[in-house]
Amino acid sequence: MKSSEKSHKASMNNFDKEYNRTEKEVYKKTQKREKIASKTALSAVIPAVLLILFISAFLVEPINKAVKKSKIDSSKVKISEQIYSYLDNGDYVGLSKYSDSIDALDNNSFSEEYPVLMAARYYSWSQSFMNKQDNNYNLEEQDISGLSEYLSKFYYYSQISAYNDKNSTISDKNKSYLDKMRKDMGNLLKQYYHVIDDDLDKIAEYSQASISRCLIERSLHEN
């Protein structure tokens, strides 16, 4: 082979090698730029998507509440009748659950029923701490503490004085229901904790600690 041909072949080989090396470098740089661009685009898209999801979640609940409230307001008369049906039957636990299911305490449409709904809530919560299985008292410390807290609130919200600063007038009908609720609660406390009438006459003025002490002392005295 002539030297000129060898030289030409060597030059071509060098050219091919240089071309391949350059092509690989260009490819790598292109890939790197594409990855950077993808990451940049993704980092911009993710916050935008999260923002949209957050705004959607933030708006859904108020919209659902507004729709629910509108339906309830349109059925106000029927719902009010149901509330007083629970009261007539002395089913304060059922009334409390029903009230919560329609958010009645957060709805100004039921401002007239508000006192009996509040009293029913704390009647129900108080009763949940009582031991009704064996017709006897429950002196577990945690239960006595919870019961005393809710009894304190029950006797507060079942008193007319609790609503003096709310610029609301309690109807004679609702006053009668509140009186009946206090009487029914007194019967429960007599049955399960052996309190006496003298305790019930004063219990609305008792602190939570005084209620706890009264329940424990009467229950232990009975034994």
N, CA and C atoms as a LAMMPS dump frame, in Angstrom:
ITEM: TIMESTEP
0
ITEM: NUMBER OF ATOMS
669
ITEM: BOX BOUNDS ff ff ff
-5.0000000000000000e+02 5.0000000000000000e+02
-5.0000000000000000e+02 5.0000000000000000e+02
-5.0000000000000000e+02 5.0000000000000000e+02
ITEM: ATOMS id mol type element x y z
1 1 1 N 0.867 -1.184 0
2 1 2 C 0 0 0
3 1 3 C 0.898 1.227 0
4 2 1 N 0.51 2.171 -0.824
5 2 2 C 1.283 3.382 -0.918
6 2 3 C 1.17 4.179 0.357
7 3 1 N 2.232 4.943 0.613
8 3 2 C 2.263 5.727 1.85
9 3 3 C 1.161 6.758 1.88
10 4 1 N 0.826 7.281 0.697
11 4 2 C -0.242 8.301 0.643
12 4 3 C -1.581 7.688 1.028
13 5 1 N -1.773 6.442 0.574
14 5 2 C -3.03 5.761 0.896
15 5 3 C -3.093 5.456 2.386
16 6 1 N -1.946 5.012 2.96
17 6 2 C -1.909 4.731 4.394
18 6 3 C -2.198 5.987 5.194
19 7 1 N -1.598 7.065 4.723
20 7 2 C -1.807 8.339 5.431
21 7 3 C -3.264 8.76 5.373
22 8 1 N -3.878 8.56 4.207
23 8 2 C -5.294 8.925 4.035
24 8 3 C -6.186 8.065 4.929
25 9 1 N -5.859 6.744 4.983
26 9 2 C -6.652 5.819 5.806
27 9 3 C -6.535 6.171 7.283
28 10 1 N -5.309 6.528 7.695
29 10 2 C -5.094 6.9 9.1
30 10 3 C -5.863 8.164 9.426
31 11 1 N -5.845 9.081 8.472
32 11 2 C -6.585 10.334 8.686
33 11 3 C -8.073 10.064 8.828
34 12 1 N -8.593 9.166 7.979
35 12 2 C -10.02 8.837 8.024
36 12 3 C -10.375 8.157 9.345
37 13 1 N -9.485 7.266 9.801
38 13 2 C -9.737 6.594 11.092
39 13 3 C -9.78 7.599 12.235
40 14 1 N -8.821 8.524 12.201
41 14 2 C -8.798 9.563 13.239
42 14 3 C -10.056 10.423 13.178
43 15 1 N -10.471 10.693 11.94
44 15 2 C -11.679 11.513 11.755
45 15 3 C -12.905 10.796 12.316
46 16 1 N -12.993 9.476 12.01
47 16 2 C -14.132 8.687 12.512
48 16 3 C -14.152 8.654 14.035
49 17 1 N -12.954 8.446 14.609
50 17 2 C -12.888 8.396 16.072
51 17 3 C -13.305 9.737 16.69
52 18 1 N -12.762 10.815 16.083
53 18 2 C -13.079 12.151 16.604
54 18 3 C -14.562 12.461 16.443
55 19 1 N -15.108 12.034 15.299
56 19 2 C -16.539 12.266 15.035
57 19 3 C -17.406 11.511 16.051
58 20 1 N -17.041 10.229 16.267
59 20 2 C -17.805 9.419 17.228
60 20 3 C -17.713 9.995 18.637
61 21 1 N -16.497 10.459 19.021
62 21 2 C -16.325 11.033 20.353
63 21 3 C -17.163 12.308 20.5
64 22 1 N -17.108 13.122 19.468
65 22 2 C -17.873 14.379 19.496
66 22 3 C -19.37 14.102 19.532
67 23 1 N -19.787 13.106 18.734
68 23 2 C -21.211 12.761 18.689
69 23 3 C -21.696 12.288 20.058
70 24 1 N -20.865 11.465 20.739
71 24 2 C -21.241 10.972 22.069
72 24 3 C -21.353 12.119 23.07
73 25 1 N -20.387 13.055 22.986
74 25 2 C -20.409 14.194 23.903
75 25 3 C -21.656 15.055 23.682
76 26 1 N -21.961 15.274 22.395
77 26 2 C -23.161 16.06 22.063
78 26 3 C -24.413 15.362 22.574
79 27 1 N -24.45 14.031 22.394
80 27 2 C -25.609 13.249 22.847
81 27 3 C -25.765 13.336 24.365
82 28 1 N -24.617 13.192 25.079
83 28 2 C -24.657 13.26 26.539
84 28 3 C -25.118 14.637 27.012
85 29 1 N -24.578 15.683 26.384
86 29 2 C -24.968 17.042 26.762
87 29 3 C -26.442 17.297 26.48
88 30 1 N -26.895 16.747 25.334
89 30 2 C -28.312 16.913 24.986
90 30 3 C -29.202 16.215 26.004
91 31 1 N -28.793 14.978 26.36
92 31 2 C -29.554 14.236 27.373
93 31 3 C -29.582 14.987 28.697
94 32 1 N -28.435 15.536 29.076
95 32 2 C -28.34 16.266 30.344
96 32 3 C -29.258 17.48 30.337
97 33 1 N -29.241 18.21 29.193
98 33 2 C -30.11 19.389 29.081
99 33 3 C -31.579 18.999 29.133
100 34 1 N -31.908 17.858 28.487
101 34 2 C -33.298 17.392 28.494
102 34 3 C -33.746 17.018 29.906
103 35 1 N -32.844 16.357 30.669
104 35 2 C -33.172 15.982 32.042
105 35 3 C -33.378 17.217 32.906
106 36 1 N -32.485 18.198 32.726
107 36 2 C -32.609 19.443 33.493
108 36 3 C -33.913 20.144 33.153
109 37 1 N -34.222 20.168 31.847
110 37 2 C -35.465 20.815 31.407
111 37 3 C -36.682 20.095 31.967
112 38 1 N -36.611 18.75 31.971
113 38 2 C -37.73 17.957 32.5
114 38 3 C -37.923 18.208 33.986
115 39 1 N -36.793 18.213 34.723
116 39 2 C -36.877 18.46 36.159
117 39 3 C -37.411 19.856 36.451
118 40 1 N -36.945 20.828 35.646
119 40 2 C -37.408 22.206 35.836
120 40 3 C -38.903 22.315 35.579
121 41 1 N -39.335 21.67 34.484
122 41 2 C -40.762 21.706 34.149
123 41 3 C -41.583 21.001 35.215
124 42 1 N -41.066 19.847 35.678
125 42 2 C -41.78 19.073 36.697
126 42 3 C -41.867 19.839 38.011
127 43 1 N -40.745 20.501 38.358
128 43 2 C -40.742 21.268 39.606
129 43 3 C -41.706 22.442 39.536
130 44 1 N -42.001 22.905 38.347
131 44 2 C -42.96 23.995 38.191
132 44 3 C -44.394 23.471 38.16
133 45 1 N -44.568 22.287 37.587
134 45 2 C -45.914 21.716 37.449
135 45 3 C -46.453 21.207 38.778
136 46 1 N -45.607 20.521 39.56
137 46 2 C -46.069 19.913 40.816
138 46 3 C -46.683 20.936 41.767
139 47 1 N -46.001 22.067 42.036
140 47 2 C -46.637 23.058 42.917
141 47 3 C -47.966 23.573 42.371
142 48 1 N -48.026 23.726 41.039
143 48 2 C -49.263 24.21 40.435
144 48 3 C -50.397 23.208 40.639
145 49 1 N -50.081 21.925 40.45
146 49 2 C -51.088 20.872 40.653
147 49 3 C -51.517 20.818 42.111
148 50 1 N -50.529 20.886 43.011
149 50 2 C -50.842 20.862 44.444
150 50 3 C -51.696 22.053 44.842
151 51 1 N -51.397 23.209 44.259
152 51 2 C -52.178 24.412 44.556
153 51 3 C -53.62 24.251 44.099
154 52 1 N -53.789 23.675 42.915
155 52 2 C -55.144 23.445 42.391
156 52 3 C -55.905 22.476 43.289
157 53 1 N -55.229 21.399 43.705
158 53 2 C -55.872 20.414 44.582
159 53 3 C -56.232 21.031 45.922
160 54 1 N -55.342 21.869 46.455
161 54 2 C -55.597 22.516 47.749
162 54 3 C -56.799 23.449 47.653
163 55 1 N -56.824 24.254 46.597
164 55 2 C -57.94 25.189 46.42
165 55 3 C -59.247 24.428 46.248
166 56 1 N -59.202 23.34 45.483
167 56 2 C -60.412 22.535 45.269
168 56 3 C -60.915 21.958 46.584
169 57 1 N -59.986 21.398 47.377
170 57 2 C -60.375 20.817 48.669
171 57 3 C -60.903 21.891 49.601
172 58 1 N -60.305 23.079 49.529
173 58 2 C -60.712 24.191 50.392
174 58 3 C -62.118 24.668 50.051
175 59 1 N -62.47 24.587 48.78
176 59 2 C -63.774 25.087 48.342
177 59 3 C -64.885 24.057 48.463
178 60 1 N -64.532 22.779 48.384
179 60 2 C -65.558 21.733 48.375
180 60 3 C -66.369 21.727 49.657
181 61 1 N -65.687 21.781 50.805
182 61 2 C -66.399 21.683 52.087
183 61 3 C -67.393 22.828 52.287
184 62 1 N -66.986 24.096 52.075
185 62 2 C -67.965 25.178 52.217
186 62 3 C -69.151 25.043 51.272
187 63 1 N -68.882 24.583 50.057
188 63 2 C -69.968 24.409 49.09
189 63 3 C -70.928 23.328 49.565
190 64 1 N -70.363 22.198 50.02
191 64 2 C -71.21 21.111 50.531
192 64 3 C -72.027 21.558 51.727
193 65 1 N -71.397 22.334 52.624
194 65 2 C -72.111 22.831 53.802
195 65 3 C -73.237 23.772 53.397
196 66 1 N -72.962 24.617 52.413
197 66 2 C -73.976 25.567 51.958
198 66 3 C -75.168 24.837 51.34
199 67 1 N -74.874 23.807 50.555
200 67 2 C -75.949 23.018 49.936
201 67 3 C -76.764 22.309 51.009
202 68 1 N -76.053 21.715 51.985
203 68 2 C -76.728 21.006 53.083
204 68 3 C -77.596 21.967 53.886
205 69 1 N -77.059 23.148 54.193
206 69 2 C -77.81 24.141 54.965
207 69 3 C -79.051 24.593 54.215
208 70 1 N -78.913 24.775 52.906
209 70 2 C -80.055 25.198 52.1
210 70 3 C -81.176 24.163 52.148
211 71 1 N -80.8 22.882 52.052
212 71 2 C -81.803 21.811 52.113
213 71 3 C -82.482 21.778 53.476
214 72 1 N -81.669 21.965 54.534
215 72 2 C -82.214 21.94 55.893
216 72 3 C -83.149 23.122 56.122
217 73 1 N -82.723 24.302 55.666
218 73 2 C -83.551 25.503 55.845
219 73 3 C -84.905 25.352 55.167
220 74 1 N -84.913 24.694 54.026
221 74 2 C -86.167 24.52 53.293
222 74 3 C -87.089 23.513 53.972
223 75 1 N -86.522 22.722 54.903
224 75 2 C -87.322 21.72 55.626
225 75 3 C -87.44 22.078 57.102
226 76 1 N -87.313 23.354 57.423
227 76 2 C -87.24 23.808 58.802
228 76 3 C -88.431 23.343 59.628
229 77 1 N -89.623 23.491 59.119
230 77 2 C -90.836 23.136 59.868
231 77 3 C -90.841 21.648 60.198
232 78 1 N -90.539 20.83 59.205
233 78 2 C -90.529 19.38 59.406
234 78 3 C -89.462 18.977 60.423
235 79 1 N -88.29 19.599 60.333
236 79 2 C -87.195 19.276 61.254
237 79 3 C -87.547 19.7 62.673
238 80 1 N -88.149 20.867 62.805
239 80 2 C -88.557 21.351 64.129
240 80 3 C -89.556 20.387 64.768
241 81 1 N -90.468 19.89 63.967
242 81 2 C -91.441 18.91 64.479
243 81 3 C -90.73 17.649 64.96
244 82 1 N -89.707 17.235 64.239
245 82 2 C -88.944 16.043 64.63
246 82 3 C -88.205 16.283 65.945
247 83 1 N -87.656 17.477 66.097
248 83 2 C -86.947 17.828 67.339
249 83 3 C -87.874 17.696 68.54
250 84 1 N -89.079 18.25 68.419
251 84 2 C -90.009 18.213 69.55
252 84 3 C -90.609 16.822 69.751
253 85 1 N -90.592 16.021 68.715
254 85 2 C -91.026 14.635 68.868
255 85 3 C -90.041 13.878 69.76
256 86 1 N -88.746 14.102 69.541
257 86 2 C -87.728 13.5 70.413
258 86 3 C -87.924 13.962 71.855
259 87 1 N -88.186 15.247 72.032
260 87 2 C -88.362 15.788 73.385
261 87 3 C -89.596 15.199 74.058
262 88 1 N -90.676 15.074 73.306
263 88 2 C -91.911 14.5 73.868
264 88 3 C -91.69 13.071 74.348
265 89 1 N -90.824 12.355 73.648
266 89 2 C -90.548 10.957 74.001
267 89 3 C -89.415 10.823 75.02
268 90 1 N -88.841 11.951 75.427
269 90 2 C -87.733 11.898 76.38
270 90 3 C -86.487 11.243 75.813
271 91 1 N -86.369 11.233 74.493
272 91 2 C -85.218 10.594 73.839
273 91 3 C -84.152 11.659 73.568
274 92 1 N -83.435 12.035 74.597
275 92 2 C -82.451 13.107 74.474
276 92 3 C -81.189 12.644 73.755
277 93 1 N -80.873 11.372 73.886
278 93 2 C -79.725 10.825 73.163
279 93 3 C -80.009 10.842 71.66
280 94 1 N -81.2 10.388 71.294
281 94 2 C -81.594 10.41 69.882
282 94 3 C -81.639 11.821 69.341
283 95 1 N -82.118 12.761 70.156
284 95 2 C -82.191 14.158 69.73
285 95 3 C -80.797 14.722 69.495
286 96 1 N -79.876 14.406 70.385
287 96 2 C -78.511 14.912 70.236
288 96 3 C -77.878 14.398 68.942
289 97 1 N -78.068 13.127 68.647
290 97 2 C -77.52 12.551 67.412
291 97 3 C -78.172 13.182 66.185
292 98 1 N -79.479 13.384 66.266
293 98 2 C -80.202 13.992 65.143
294 98 3 C -79.724 15.423 64.923
295 99 1 N -79.565 16.157 66.011
296 99 2 C -79.096 17.538 65.931
297 99 3 C -77.723 17.616 65.281
298 100 1 N -76.826 16.723 65.689
299 100 2 C -75.477 16.72 65.111
300 100 3 C -75.507 16.372 63.625
301 101 1 N -76.416 15.499 63.245
302 101 2 C -76.467 15.053 61.843
303 101 3 C -76.882 16.168 60.895
304 102 1 N -77.596 17.157 61.419
305 102 2 C -78.044 18.265 60.562
306 102 3 C -77.359 19.582 60.938
307 103 1 N -76.367 19.51 61.82
308 103 2 C -75.632 20.707 62.258
309 103 3 C -76.568 21.792 62.771
310 104 1 N -77.579 21.375 63.525
311 104 2 C -78.604 22.321 63.978
312 104 3 C -78.042 23.406 64.888
313 105 1 N -77.054 23.062 65.703
314 105 2 C -76.5 24.043 66.644
315 105 3 C -75.684 25.126 65.943
316 106 1 N -75.303 24.883 64.694
317 106 2 C -74.551 25.878 63.923
318 106 3 C -75.436 26.595 62.91
319 107 1 N -76.737 26.38 63.027
320 107 2 C -77.674 26.935 62.055
321 107 3 C -78.618 27.911 62.756
322 108 1 N -78.557 29.168 62.365
323 108 2 C -79.39 30.196 63.001
324 108 3 C -80.883 29.957 62.81
325 109 1 N -81.226 29.107 61.873
326 109 2 C -82.644 28.796 61.654
327 109 3 C -83.251 28.101 62.866
328 110 1 N -82.383 27.517 63.703
329 110 2 C -82.877 26.783 64.873
330 110 3 C -82.505 27.489 66.18
331 111 1 N -82.46 28.814 66.123
332 111 2 C -82.125 29.585 67.326
333 111 3 C -83.168 29.384 68.42
334 112 1 N -84.426 29.191 68.041
335 112 2 C -85.474 28.968 69.044
336 112 3 C -85.252 27.642 69.771
337 113 1 N -84.791 26.639 69.04
338 113 2 C -84.583 25.314 69.622
339 113 3 C -83.206 25.17 70.28
340 114 1 N -82.367 26.177 70.121
341 114 2 C -80.981 26.096 70.607
342 114 3 C -80.868 25.66 72.07
343 115 1 N -81.619 26.24 73.017
344 115 2 C -81.475 25.842 74.428
345 115 3 C -81.735 24.351 74.669
346 116 1 N -82.797 23.822 74.07
347 116 2 C -83.106 22.406 74.307
348 116 3 C -82.105 21.501 73.592
349 117 1 N -81.562 21.971 72.475
350 117 2 C -80.562 21.174 71.756
351 117 3 C -79.246 21.119 72.531
352 118 1 N -78.853 22.231 73.113
353 118 2 C -77.629 22.251 73.917
354 118 3 C -77.777 21.37 75.151
355 119 1 N -78.914 21.49 75.821
356 119 2 C -79.146 20.67 77.016
357 119 3 C -79.17 19.188 76.652
358 120 1 N -79.793 18.859 75.519
359 120 2 C -79.861 17.457 75.083
360 120 3 C -78.468 16.914 74.776
361 121 1 N -77.619 17.749 74.191
362 121 2 C -76.249 17.31 73.884
363 121 3 C -75.529 16.879 75.156
364 122 1 N -75.573 17.713 76.19
365 122 2 C -74.827 17.396 77.414
366 122 3 C -75.538 16.355 78.273
367 123 1 N -76.833 16.24 78.116
368 123 2 C -77.555 15.128 78.754
369 123 3 C -77.044 13.813 78.167
370 124 1 N -76.991 13.771 76.848
371 124 2 C -76.544 12.561 76.148
372 124 3 C -75.107 12.216 76.513
373 125 1 N -74.238 13.206 76.495
374 125 2 C -72.829 12.96 76.793
375 125 3 C -72.646 12.538 78.247
376 126 1 N -73.422 13.123 79.142
377 126 2 C -73.348 12.722 80.558
378 126 3 C -73.788 11.272 80.72
379 127 1 N -74.881 10.929 80.073
380 127 2 C -75.429 9.579 80.209
381 127 3 C -74.454 8.528 79.689
382 128 1 N -73.639 8.91 78.721
383 128 2 C -72.699 7.94 78.143
384 128 3 C -71.645 7.484 79.155
385 129 1 N -71.451 8.24 80.237
386 129 2 C -70.467 7.87 81.254
387 129 3 C -71.075 7.053 82.389
388 130 1 N -72.382 6.891 82.361
389 130 2 C -73.03 6.157 83.451
390 130 3 C -73.04 4.66 83.159
391 131 1 N -72.949 3.87 84.215
392 131 2 C -72.966 2.415 84.08
393 131 3 C -74.415 1.936 84.136
394 132 1 N -75.008 1.762 82.965
395 132 2 C -76.425 1.394 82.919
396 132 3 C -76.62 -0.119 82.789
397 133 1 N -75.513 -0.857 82.702
398 133 2 C -75.623 -2.295 82.48
399 133 3 C -76.116 -3.044 83.714
400 134 1 N -75.618 -2.646 84.884
401 134 2 C -75.987 -3.392 86.088
402 134 3 C -76.742 -2.532 87.097
403 135 1 N -77.336 -1.426 86.598
404 135 2 C -78.149 -0.581 87.473
405 135 3 C -77.356 -0.072 88.677
406 136 1 N -76.085 0.161 88.469
407 136 2 C -75.264 0.618 89.585
408 136 3 C -74.36 1.749 89.116
409 137 1 N -73.602 2.296 90.025
410 137 2 C -72.773 3.447 89.711
411 137 3 C -71.458 3.029 89.074
412 138 1 N -70.821 4.004 88.465
413 138 2 C -69.528 3.795 87.825
414 138 3 C -68.558 4.786 88.458
415 139 1 N -67.608 4.292 89.238
416 139 2 C -66.697 5.173 89.959
417 139 3 C -65.284 5.184 89.381
418 140 1 N -65.137 4.748 88.131
419 140 2 C -63.832 4.852 87.49
420 140 3 C -63.45 6.336 87.433
421 141 1 N -62.214 6.636 87.804
422 141 2 C -61.788 8.035 87.916
423 141 3 C -62.006 8.813 86.627
424 142 1 N -61.632 8.203 85.5
425 142 2 C -61.772 8.88 84.216
426 142 3 C -63.236 9.145 83.895
427 143 1 N -64.095 8.169 84.193
428 143 2 C -65.515 8.326 83.902
429 143 3 C -66.161 9.36 84.812
430 144 1 N -65.786 9.364 86.088
431 144 2 C -66.327 10.355 87.013
432 144 3 C -65.921 11.761 86.576
433 145 1 N -64.684 11.901 86.128
434 145 2 C -64.192 13.199 85.663
435 145 3 C -64.974 13.668 84.441
436 146 1 N -65.163 12.753 83.47
437 146 2 C -65.92 13.103 82.266
438 146 3 C -67.369 13.401 82.58
439 147 1 N -67.968 12.571 83.429
440 147 2 C -69.369 12.764 83.808
441 147 3 C -69.552 14.101 84.507
442 148 1 N -68.666 14.43 85.42
443 148 2 C -68.78 15.686 86.167
444 148 3 C -68.66 16.898 85.245
445 149 1 N -67.755 16.794 84.277
446 149 2 C -67.585 17.897 83.323
447 149 3 C -68.869 18.131 82.532
448 150 1 N -69.448 17.052 82.012
449 150 2 C -70.642 17.198 81.187
450 150 3 C -71.88 17.52 82.014
451 151 1 N -71.945 17.022 83.252
452 151 2 C -73.062 17.386 84.123
453 151 3 C -73.033 18.871 84.432
454 152 1 N -71.836 19.384 84.676
455 152 2 C -71.692 20.81 84.941
456 152 3 C -72.222 21.633 83.77
457 153 1 N -71.898 21.201 82.561
458 153 2 C -72.367 21.914 81.372
459 153 3 C -73.86 21.692 81.143
460 154 1 N -74.326 20.48 81.446
461 154 2 C -75.757 20.21 81.294
462 154 3 C -76.579 21.133 82.192
463 155 1 N -76.201 21.217 83.447
464 155 2 C -76.974 22.052 84.368
465 155 3 C -76.831 23.538 84.043
466 156 1 N -75.72 23.9 83.435
467 156 2 C -75.572 25.293 83.001
468 156 3 C -76.515 25.597 81.834
469 157 1 N -76.481 24.753 80.812
470 157 2 C -77.272 25.023 79.609
471 157 3 C -78.758 24.711 79.772
472 158 1 N -79.125 24.025 80.83
473 158 2 C -80.554 23.763 81.051
474 158 3 C -81.175 24.804 81.985
475 159 1 N -80.381 25.816 82.374
476 159 2 C -80.89 26.919 83.187
477 159 3 C -81.215 28.112 82.285
478 160 1 N -82.283 28.804 82.588
479 160 2 C -82.687 29.961 81.785
480 160 3 C -81.598 31.028 81.787
481 161 1 N -80.905 31.165 82.902
482 161 2 C -79.894 32.217 83.044
483 161 3 C -78.759 32.086 82.027
484 162 1 N -78.561 30.906 81.483
485 162 2 C -77.478 30.7 80.508
486 162 3 C -77.713 31.484 79.231
487 163 1 N -78.946 31.9 78.999
488 163 2 C -79.288 32.549 77.729
489 163 3 C -79.643 34.017 77.896
490 164 1 N -79.431 34.552 79.092
491 164 2 C -79.766 35.958 79.334
492 164 3 C -78.929 36.91 78.499
493 165 1 N -77.689 36.525 78.223
494 165 2 C -76.788 37.407 77.477
495 165 3 C -76.8 37.129 75.98
496 166 1 N -77.703 36.285 75.543
497 166 2 C -77.768 35.933 74.119
498 166 3 C -78.905 36.652 73.392
499 167 1 N -79.56 37.573 74.089
500 167 2 C -80.67 38.333 73.508
501 167 3 C -81.726 37.418 72.893
502 168 1 N -81.954 36.294 73.539
503 168 2 C -82.959 35.363 73.03
504 168 3 C -83.997 35.099 74.107
505 169 1 N -85.209 34.935 73.673
506 169 2 C -86.306 34.656 74.59
507 169 3 C -86.653 33.179 74.498
508 170 1 N -86.646 32.515 75.638
509 170 2 C -86.977 31.093 75.653
510 170 3 C -88.481 30.946 75.822
511 171 1 N -89.089 30.196 74.941
512 171 2 C -90.54 29.996 74.995
513 171 3 C -90.918 29.183 76.22
514 172 1 N -92.168 29.338 76.645
515 172 2 C -92.655 28.556 77.788
516 172 3 C -92.555 27.06 77.493
517 173 1 N -92.777 26.708 76.228
518 173 2 C -92.684 25.296 75.838
519 173 3 C -91.27 24.765 76.075
520 174 1 N -90.276 25.535 75.673
521 174 2 C -88.896 25.093 75.858
522 174 3 C -88.482 25.102 77.326
523 175 1 N -89.01 26.046 78.09
524 175 2 C -88.734 26.054 79.535
525 175 3 C -89.25 24.764 80.168
526 176 1 N -90.415 24.341 79.713
527 176 2 C -91.007 23.111 80.236
528 176 3 C -90.142 21.897 79.891
529 177 1 N -89.623 21.872 78.664
530 177 2 C -88.755 20.76 78.259
531 177 3 C -87.452 20.755 79.063
532 178 1 N -86.901 21.927 79.332
533 178 2 C -85.675 22.004 80.121
534 178 3 C -85.911 21.514 81.545
535 179 1 N -87.046 21.897 82.109
536 179 2 C -87.397 21.412 83.457
537 179 3 C -87.508 19.89 83.47
538 180 1 N -88.139 19.356 82.417
539 180 2 C -88.319 17.903 82.318
540 180 3 C -86.959 17.201 82.173
541 181 1 N -86.074 17.803 81.421
542 181 2 C -84.742 17.213 81.244
543 181 3 C -83.981 17.167 82.564
544 182 1 N -84.061 18.253 83.327
545 182 2 C -83.366 18.271 84.622
546 182 3 C -83.956 17.224 85.572
547 183 1 N -85.269 17.068 85.519
548 183 2 C -85.915 16.059 86.359
549 183 3 C -85.463 14.659 85.956
550 184 1 N -85.42 14.394 84.656
551 184 2 C -84.987 13.075 84.173
552 184 3 C -83.523 12.811 84.526
553 185 1 N -82.692 13.838 84.42
554 185 2 C -81.286 13.675 84.793
555 185 3 C -81.172 13.393 86.285
556 186 1 N -81.979 14.077 87.09
557 186 2 C -81.974 13.833 88.531
558 186 3 C -82.334 12.396 88.856
559 187 1 N -83.289 11.851 88.127
560 187 2 C -83.686 10.45 88.352
561 187 3 C -82.549 9.485 88.014
562 188 1 N -81.808 9.804 86.959
563 188 2 C -80.659 8.964 86.606
564 188 3 C -79.595 9.011 87.704
565 189 1 N -79.333 10.202 88.203
566 189 2 C -78.303 10.346 89.236
567 189 3 C -78.726 9.669 90.537
568 190 1 N -80.007 9.702 90.815
569 190 2 C -80.506 8.984 92.003
570 190 3 C -80.333 7.476 91.819
571 191 1 N -80.645 7.013 90.608
572 191 2 C -80.602 5.574 90.343
573 191 3 C -79.179 5.033 90.321
574 192 1 N -78.274 5.739 89.656
575 192 2 C -76.934 5.205 89.44
576 192 3 C -75.893 5.686 90.441
577 193 1 N -76.149 6.841 91.072
578 193 2 C -75.149 7.384 92.007
579 193 3 C -75.727 7.712 93.38
580 194 1 N -77.02 7.451 93.559
581 194 2 C -77.667 7.564 94.869
582 194 3 C -77.63 8.98 95.449
583 195 1 N -77.631 9.984 94.567
584 195 2 C -77.704 11.356 95.069
585 195 3 C -79.09 11.577 95.67
586 196 1 N -79.221 12.604 96.477
587 196 2 C -80.497 12.891 97.134
588 196 3 C -81.051 14.211 96.615
589 197 1 N -82.305 14.49 96.955
590 197 2 C -82.961 15.7 96.458
591 197 3 C -82.209 16.962 96.858
592 198 1 N -81.647 16.952 98.048
593 198 2 C -80.903 18.127 98.51
594 198 3 C -79.708 18.412 97.597
595 199 1 N -79.061 17.357 97.109
596 199 2 C -77.946 17.525 96.157
597 199 3 C -78.449 18.143 94.855
598 200 1 N -79.578 17.638 94.385
599 200 2 C -80.108 18.097 93.101
600 200 3 C -80.57 19.542 93.166
601 201 1 N -80.999 19.986 94.336
602 201 2 C -81.421 21.38 94.492
603 201 3 C -80.239 22.336 94.348
604 202 1 N -79.038 21.845 94.631
605 202 2 C -77.853 22.707 94.63
606 202 3 C -76.9 22.434 93.469
607 203 1 N -77.099 21.336 92.791
608 203 2 C -76.088 20.862 91.842
609 203 3 C -75.802 21.845 90.707
610 204 1 N -76.793 22.655 90.337
611 204 2 C -76.576 23.626 89.264
612 204 3 C -75.525 24.666 89.653
613 205 1 N -75.328 24.845 90.953
614 205 2 C -74.347 25.821 91.442
615 205 3 C -73.003 25.174 91.756
616 206 1 N -72.938 23.858 91.684
617 206 2 C -71.7 23.155 92.021
618 206 3 C -70.643 23.352 90.94
619 207 1 N -69.389 23.356 91.366
620 207 2 C -68.283 23.3 90.408
621 207 3 C -68.135 21.859 89.932
622 208 1 N -67.317 21.662 88.919
623 208 2 C -67.085 20.3 88.426
624 208 3 C -66.5 19.422 89.529
625 209 1 N -65.57 19.974 90.305
626 209 2 C -64.949 19.205 91.389
627 209 3 C -65.974 18.843 92.461
628 210 1 N -66.897 19.769 92.733
629 210 2 C -67.923 19.505 93.75
630 210 3 C -68.886 18.417 93.288
631 211 1 N -69.18 18.41 91.992
632 211 2 C -70.053 17.361 91.451
633 211 3 C -69.372 16.001 91.584
634 212 1 N -68.09 15.937 91.251
635 212 2 C -67.343 14.674 91.385
636 212 3 C -67.374 14.179 92.822
637 213 1 N -67.115 15.081 93.737
638 213 2 C -67.085 14.707 95.152
639 213 3 C -68.449 14.211 95.612
640 214 1 N -69.51 14.882 95.173
641 214 2 C -70.87 14.487 95.544
642 214 3 C -71.188 13.079 95.042
643 215 1 N -70.868 12.806 93.785
644 215 2 C -71.163 11.491 93.201
645 215 3 C -70.414 10.378 93.932
646 216 1 N -69.144 10.622 94.205
647 216 2 C -68.332 9.594 94.871
648 216 3 C -68.812 9.359 96.299
649 217 1 N -69.048 10.445 97.022
650 217 2 C -69.46 10.301 98.425
651 217 3 C -70.806 9.597 98.548
652 218 1 N -71.764 9.975 97.704
653 218 2 C -73.087 9.338 97.779
654 218 3 C -73.005 7.863 97.388
655 219 1 N -72.213 7.572 96.388
656 219 2 C -72.098 6.181 95.936
657 219 3 C -71.437 5.316 96.998
658 220 1 N -70.365 5.818 97.595
659 220 2 C -69.663 5.05 98.622
660 220 3 C -70.504 4.92 99.887
661 221 1 N -71.247 5.964 100.216
662 221 2 C -72.105 5.934 101.408
663 221 3 C -73.175 4.855 101.261
664 222 1 N -73.648 4.67 100.037
665 222 2 C -74.695 3.675 99.79
666 222 3 C -74.17 2.276 100.067
667 223 1 N -72.872 2.082 99.84
668 223 2 C -72.28 0.767 100.092
669 223 3 C -72.09 0.523 101.587
